[in-house]
Amino acid sequence: MRIMKALAILSLTACLVWLVPGPSAAADVDAADAPTFAIGDTPPPLVPMAWIKGDPVEAFERDHVYVVAFFATWCGASRQSMPLLSDVARRYQGKLTVIGINVRQSERGEASVAAVTQFVQGRGRDMDYTVAMDDPVRKPMFTSWMRTAGMYAIPTAFIIGRDGRLAYVGIPIDPEASLGFERAVEQAVAGASDLAAARQLQRELGEQMKLYLADKELMKPLDEAMERKDYRAVLVEADRLVAQDPEREGRVFGDRFTAMLHLDEAEALAFARKAHAAAESREMSLGMASTVGSVIAYRPGLSRGAYETAATYLEAAVAGQGDDFNAMFDLLALARVQQQLGRGKQAIEAQQRAMSIARGRKDVSAEMMADMEKTLAGYKAAGGDRSP
């Protein structure tokens, strides 16, 4: 279960799911064992293909702190981190420079300077710092920084301290991190970085990346079946994975339920009820409720009974989480379900509660808030309750 929890945390806080290890997966796993760019080391040079925004940074000056943050435009977690990075850049202006480095762009987006420039220009104050782009073919920055540090997920932030050495590497929006990003920034600016804690975090993340790469290779046939919408093949692959290791049942639960919902709604709902009733812990129960409810919420054309079921599960998930960040996503899904059920008042209430959680958070972008405002306006325009 420790492995599954580590992968679940990474999936929530970083863009991992589109990594394709390919033939070099074994070498990547080995690289994660012993990083050659470690805490206390002098960083590699900054050699981006192009500087997109701000003045180029040719070298790391002494008595100045740098945050080098790797991102992709298609990565939701990367976008989520941008308001936080912008806040840090403004808060420590004159003492710290934030540099965003675009990497892995070709995996999901157009890997051109023009496309990245357009994205950056559209972010406004949500991306209020220097930005550059790695060469998407040769990948010198991704290789010399990320790979040598044992990192693969994005967003990943490196902090170069006032002494010109690596003081921190981690996922800046990871709430479970043993050393938080903002705390590490504060320490670096003060010239008092906790290098022992930073080394421990790098070890922990290296292990999680190693687990991810091994897991991704195992999950590849299932992921490919889901990509081509061969839902019967998804179930076959899920059965194969669980037969090899029963602990993987939780890992494939969401994929299994999604595939079953496409094939037979009644069977899928019965499976969800049985699995939820058998959950071994409160954490697992809440996770299943969130997964089932959210999958149904964003799937059109189901029966009213399915959406009623989703509402019940999502209400349980929200009640168990309080007003934390994960509850925000369940509330957004719940609002969508209530609207589909014709319960306009409840939809508006859930949407407004989600927005109250999001409002003022550094990891919620203006773009995301605008989307929520637009959805809320749509619920209001649709009028009141229409439920039978």
C-alpha positions as CSV (number, residue, x, y, z in Angstrom):
1,M,0.0,0.0,0.0
2,R,2.9,2.4,0.6
3,I,3.8,2.2,-3.1
4,M,0.2,2.9,-4.2
5,K,0.0,5.8,-1.8
6,A,3.2,7.3,-3.1
7,L,2.0,7.0,-6.7
8,A,-1.4,8.5,-5.8
9,I,0.3,11.6,-4.2
10,L,2.5,12.1,-7.2
11,S,-0.5,11.8,-9.6
12,L,-2.3,14.6,-7.7
13,T,0.6,17.0,-7.6
14,A,2.6,16.4,-10.8
15,C,2.3,15.5,-14.5
16,L,3.4,11.9,-14.6
17,V,0.7,10.1,-16.6
18,W,2.0,11.2,-20.0
19,L,5.6,10.1,-19.4
20,V,6.5,7.4,-21.9
21,P,9.6,5.6,-20.7
22,G,10.1,3.6,-23.9
23,P,13.2,1.5,-24.5
24,S,15.3,3.6,-22.0
25,A,13.0,2.9,-19.0
26,A,15.5,0.6,-17.3
27,A,18.3,3.2,-17.6
28,D,16.0,5.9,-16.2
29,V,15.2,3.7,-13.2
30,D,18.9,3.2,-12.5
31,A,19.5,6.9,-12.8
32,A,17.0,7.6,-10.0
33,D,19.0,5.4,-7.6
34,A,22.1,7.7,-7.4
35,P,21.6,11.3,-8.7
36,T,24.7,12.9,-10.0
37,F,23.2,16.4,-9.4
38,A,22.6,16.4,-5.7
39,I,21.9,18.8,-2.8
40,G,25.1,20.9,-2.2
41,D,26.3,20.6,-5.8
42,T,27.1,23.4,-8.2
43,P,24.3,23.5,-10.8
44,P,24.7,22.8,-14.5
45,P,24.7,25.8,-16.9
46,L,21.5,27.4,-18.1
47,V,21.4,26.5,-21.9
48,P,17.9,26.9,-23.1
49,M,17.0,27.0,-26.8
50,A,15.2,30.3,-26.4
51,W,14.4,33.0,-23.8
52,I,10.7,33.6,-23.9
53,K,10.2,36.3,-21.3
54,G,12.5,38.5,-19.2
55,D,16.2,39.0,-19.4
56,P,18.4,36.0,-20.1
57,V,20.2,34.7,-17.0
58,E,23.8,33.9,-18.1
59,A,25.1,32.8,-14.8
60,F,24.1,32.4,-11.1
61,E,25.3,35.3,-9.1
62,R,26.6,35.0,-5.6
63,D,24.4,36.2,-2.7
64,H,21.3,35.9,-4.9
65,V,18.7,33.0,-4.9
66,Y,17.4,31.4,-8.0
67,V,14.3,29.1,-8.5
68,V,14.6,27.1,-11.7
69,A,11.1,25.6,-12.3
70,F,10.5,23.1,-15.1
71,F,7.0,23.0,-16.7
72,A,5.0,22.1,-19.8
73,T,2.1,24.1,-21.1
74,W,-0.2,21.1,-21.3
75,C,0.4,20.0,-17.7
76,G,-2.4,21.0,-15.3
77,A,-0.1,20.7,-12.3
78,S,2.4,23.0,-14.0
79,R,-0.3,25.6,-14.5
80,Q,-1.4,25.2,-10.9
81,S,2.1,26.0,-9.7
82,M,2.5,29.2,-11.7
83,P,0.6,31.6,-9.4
84,L,2.7,30.3,-6.5
85,L,6.0,30.8,-8.4
86,S,4.8,34.3,-9.4
87,D,4.0,35.2,-5.8
88,V,7.4,34.0,-4.7
89,A,9.1,36.1,-7.4
90,R,7.2,39.2,-6.3
91,R,7.6,38.6,-2.6
92,Y,11.4,38.3,-2.8
93,Q,12.0,40.7,-5.7
94,G,15.6,41.9,-5.7
95,K,16.7,38.9,-3.6
96,L,15.5,36.0,-5.8
97,T,14.9,35.3,-9.5
98,V,12.4,32.7,-10.8
99,I,13.2,31.1,-14.1
100,G,10.6,28.8,-15.8
101,I,12.0,26.2,-18.2
102,N,9.6,24.6,-20.7
103,V,10.3,20.9,-21.1
104,R,8.6,17.8,-22.4
105,Q,6.5,20.1,-24.6
106,S,6.3,17.7,-27.6
107,E,4.5,15.0,-25.5
108,R,1.2,16.9,-25.6
109,G,1.6,20.3,-27.1
110,E,3.1,22.1,-30.0
111,A,6.9,22.2,-29.3
112,S,7.6,25.6,-30.9
113,V,8.9,28.9,-29.5
114,A,5.8,30.6,-31.0
115,A,3.4,28.3,-29.2
116,V,5.1,28.6,-25.8
117,T,5.4,32.4,-26.2
118,Q,1.7,32.6,-26.9
119,F,0.9,30.5,-23.8
120,V,3.2,32.7,-21.6
121,Q,1.7,35.9,-22.9
122,G,-1.8,34.6,-22.1
123,R,-0.9,33.9,-18.4
124,G,-0.3,37.5,-17.4
125,R,0.4,37.9,-13.7
126,D,0.0,34.1,-13.2
127,M,3.4,33.8,-14.9
128,D,5.2,36.9,-13.6
129,Y,8.8,35.7,-14.0
130,T,11.5,34.9,-16.5
131,V,10.7,32.0,-18.9
132,A,12.8,30.0,-21.3
133,M,12.4,26.9,-23.5
134,D,14.5,23.8,-23.6
135,D,15.4,22.3,-27.0
136,P,12.5,19.7,-27.5
137,V,14.7,17.4,-29.5
138,R,18.1,17.4,-27.8
139,K,16.7,18.2,-24.3
140,P,19.9,19.5,-22.8
141,M,18.2,21.2,-19.8
142,F,15.9,18.3,-19.1
143,T,18.9,15.9,-19.2
144,S,21.4,17.9,-17.3
145,W,19.0,19.1,-14.6
146,M,16.1,16.8,-14.2
147,R,17.5,13.5,-15.2
148,T,20.7,13.9,-13.3
149,A,18.8,14.9,-10.2
150,G,16.7,11.8,-10.4
151,M,13.6,13.8,-11.3
152,Y,11.0,13.3,-14.1
153,A,7.7,14.8,-13.0
154,I,6.7,18.3,-13.7
155,P,6.4,20.8,-12.2
156,T,9.8,20.4,-10.5
157,A,11.6,23.4,-8.9
158,F,15.3,23.7,-8.1
159,I,16.5,26.3,-5.6
160,I,20.0,27.6,-6.0
161,G,21.1,29.2,-2.8
162,R,23.1,32.3,-2.2
163,D,26.3,30.2,-2.2
164,G,25.6,29.1,-5.8
165,R,24.8,25.5,-4.8
166,L,21.7,23.4,-5.0
167,A,19.6,23.9,-1.8
168,Y,16.3,22.2,-2.7
169,V,14.7,20.1,-5.4
170,G,11.0,19.1,-5.3
171,I,7.5,19.5,-6.6
172,P,6.5,23.0,-5.4
173,I,2.8,22.2,-4.9
174,D,3.2,18.9,-3.1
175,P,1.3,19.2,0.2
176,E,2.9,15.9,1.5
177,A,6.5,17.0,1.0
178,S,8.8,16.5,4.0
179,L,10.3,19.9,3.2
180,G,7.8,22.4,1.7
181,F,8.8,24.6,-1.2
182,E,7.9,27.9,0.4
183,R,9.8,27.0,3.5
184,A,12.8,26.1,1.5
185,V,12.6,29.4,-0.4
186,E,12.4,31.3,2.9
187,Q,15.5,29.5,4.2
188,A,17.5,30.0,1.1
189,V,16.8,33.8,1.0
190,A,17.9,33.9,4.7
191,G,21.1,31.9,3.8
192,A,20.0,29.2,6.2
193,S,18.9,26.2,4.0
194,D,18.2,22.9,5.8
195,L,20.4,20.8,3.6
196,A,19.8,17.6,5.5
197,A,16.0,17.9,5.0
198,A,16.6,18.8,1.3
199,R,18.7,15.6,0.9
200,Q,16.0,13.5,2.5
201,L,13.4,15.0,0.2
202,Q,15.5,14.3,-2.9
203,R,16.0,10.7,-1.7
204,E,12.2,10.3,-1.2
205,L,11.3,11.7,-4.6
206,G,14.0,9.6,-6.3
207,E,12.4,6.5,-4.8
208,Q,8.9,7.7,-5.9
209,M,10.1,8.4,-9.4
210,K,11.7,4.9,-9.6
211,L,8.4,3.4,-8.5
212,Y,6.6,5.4,-11.0
213,L,8.7,4.4,-13.9
214,A,8.5,0.7,-13.0
215,D,4.7,1.1,-12.5
216,K,4.3,2.9,-15.8
217,E,6.0,0.1,-17.7
218,L,3.6,-2.4,-16.1
219,M,0.6,-0.3,-16.8
220,K,1.5,0.5,-20.4
221,P,-0.8,-2.2,-22.0
222,L,-3.8,-1.0,-19.9
223,D,-3.0,2.7,-20.7
224,E,-2.8,1.9,-24.4
225,A,-6.1,0.0,-24.3
226,M,-7.8,3.0,-22.6
227,E,-6.3,5.4,-25.1
228,R,-7.8,3.5,-28.0
229,K,-11.1,3.1,-26.1
230,D,-10.9,-0.7,-26.1
231,Y,-12.7,-1.1,-22.8
232,R,-12.9,-4.9,-22.8
233,A,-9.1,-5.0,-23.2
234,V,-8.8,-2.5,-20.3
235,L,-10.6,-5.1,-18.1
236,V,-8.5,-7.9,-19.3
237,E,-5.3,-5.9,-18.5
238,A,-6.7,-4.9,-15.1
239,D,-7.3,-8.6,-14.3
240,R,-3.8,-9.5,-15.4
241,L,-2.2,-6.8,-13.2
242,V,-4.2,-7.8,-10.2
243,A,-3.5,-11.5,-10.7
244,Q,0.2,-10.6,-10.6
245,D,-0.2,-8.5,-7.4
246,P,-3.5,-8.2,-5.6
247,E,-2.3,-4.8,-4.1
248,R,-2.8,-3.3,-7.6
249,E,-6.6,-3.6,-7.3
250,G,-6.6,0.0,-5.8
251,R,-4.3,1.1,-8.6
252,V,-6.5,0.0,-11.4
253,F,-9.9,0.8,-9.7
254,G,-10.5,4.0,-11.6
255,D,-9.6,2.5,-14.9
256,R,-11.7,-0.6,-14.2
257,F,-14.8,1.4,-13.2
258,T,-14.4,3.7,-16.2
259,A,-14.2,0.8,-18.6
260,M,-17.2,-1.0,-17.0
261,L,-19.3,2.2,-17.1
262,H,-18.8,2.3,-20.9
263,L,-19.8,-1.3,-21.3
264,D,-22.6,-1.9,-18.8
265,E,-23.8,0.9,-16.5
266,A,-25.7,-1.4,-14.0
267,E,-22.7,-3.8,-13.7
268,A,-20.4,-0.8,-13.1
269,L,-22.5,0.7,-10.4
270,A,-22.9,-2.7,-8.7
271,F,-19.1,-3.1,-8.8
272,A,-18.6,0.3,-7.3
273,R,-21.0,-0.4,-4.4
274,K,-19.3,-3.7,-3.6
275,A,-15.8,-2.2,-3.8
276,H,-16.7,0.8,-1.7
277,A,-18.4,-1.4,1.0
278,A,-15.2,-3.5,1.2
279,A,-12.8,-0.6,1.5
280,E,-10.2,-1.4,4.1
281,S,-9.7,2.1,5.4
282,R,-11.4,5.5,5.6
283,E,-8.9,6.9,3.3
284,M,-9.6,4.2,0.7
285,S,-13.3,4.7,1.1
286,L,-13.1,8.4,0.5
287,G,-10.8,7.9,-2.5
288,M,-13.2,5.4,-4.1
289,A,-16.2,7.7,-3.5
290,S,-14.4,10.6,-5.1
291,T,-13.3,8.5,-8.1
292,V,-16.7,7.0,-8.8
293,G,-18.5,10.2,-8.3
294,S,-16.2,12.2,-10.5
295,V,-16.0,9.6,-13.3
296,I,-19.9,9.6,-13.5
297,A,-20.1,13.4,-13.3
298,Y,-18.1,14.0,-16.4
299,R,-19.7,11.2,-18.4
300,P,-22.8,12.4,-20.3
301,G,-25.7,10.2,-21.3
302,L,-26.1,8.1,-18.2
303,S,-29.3,7.3,-16.3
304,R,-30.7,9.5,-13.6
305,G,-29.9,6.7,-11.1
306,A,-26.2,6.9,-12.1
307,Y,-26.1,10.6,-11.4
308,E,-28.0,10.1,-8.1
309,T,-25.3,7.6,-7.2
310,A,-22.6,10.1,-8.1
311,A,-24.2,12.8,-5.9
312,T,-24.3,10.4,-2.9
313,Y,-20.6,9.4,-3.3
314,L,-19.4,13.0,-3.9
315,E,-21.3,14.3,-0.9
316,A,-19.7,11.6,1.2
317,A,-16.2,12.5,-0.2
318,V,-16.7,16.2,0.5
319,A,-18.0,15.5,4.1
320,G,-14.9,13.4,4.8
321,Q,-12.4,16.0,3.5
322,G,-13.8,19.3,4.8
323,D,-12.7,22.4,2.9
324,D,-9.3,21.2,1.7
325,F,-8.0,21.4,-1.8
326,N,-9.1,17.9,-2.9
327,A,-12.6,18.7,-1.7
328,M,-12.7,21.6,-4.2
329,F,-12.5,19.2,-7.1
330,D,-15.2,16.9,-5.6
331,L,-17.4,20.0,-5.1
332,L,-17.0,21.0,-8.8
333,A,-18.0,17.5,-9.8
334,L,-20.9,17.5,-7.4
335,A,-22.1,20.9,-8.8
336,R,-22.0,19.4,-12.3
337,V,-24.0,16.3,-11.1
338,Q,-26.6,18.4,-9.3
339,Q,-27.1,20.5,-12.4
340,Q,-27.6,17.3,-14.5
341,L,-30.2,16.2,-12.0
342,G,-32.0,19.5,-12.4
343,R,-31.1,20.7,-8.9
344,G,-30.0,24.2,-9.7
345,K,-29.9,25.5,-6.2
346,Q,-27.7,22.7,-5.0
347,A,-25.5,23.1,-8.1
348,I,-24.9,26.8,-7.3
349,E,-24.2,26.1,-3.7
350,A,-21.6,23.4,-4.5
351,Q,-20.0,25.6,-7.1
352,Q,-19.8,28.5,-4.8
353,R,-18.3,26.4,-2.0
354,A,-15.6,25.1,-4.4
355,M,-14.8,28.7,-5.3
356,S,-14.6,29.8,-1.7
357,I,-11.9,27.1,-1.2
358,A,-10.1,28.2,-4.4
359,R,-10.3,31.9,-3.7
360,G,-7.0,33.3,-2.5
361,R,-5.0,30.1,-2.9
362,K,-1.6,30.7,-4.6
363,D,-1.9,27.4,-6.5
364,V,-5.2,28.3,-8.2
365,S,-4.7,30.4,-11.3
366,A,-6.8,33.3,-12.5
367,E,-7.6,31.2,-15.5
368,M,-9.1,28.4,-13.3
369,M,-11.0,31.0,-11.2
370,A,-12.4,32.5,-14.5
371,D,-13.6,29.1,-15.6
372,M,-15.3,28.5,-12.3
373,E,-17.0,31.9,-12.5
374,K,-18.2,31.1,-16.0
375,T,-19.6,27.8,-15.0
376,L,-21.4,29.4,-12.0
377,A,-22.9,32.0,-14.3
378,G,-24.2,29.2,-16.5
379,Y,-25.8,27.4,-13.5
380,K,-27.5,30.7,-12.5
381,A,-28.7,31.4,-16.0
382,A,-30.3,27.9,-16.2
383,G,-32.6,28.9,-13.4
384,G,-33.8,27.0,-10.3
385,D,-34.6,23.4,-9.6
386,R,-35.9,21.3,-12.5
387,S,-35.8,18.0,-10.7
388,P,-39.0,15.8,-10.9
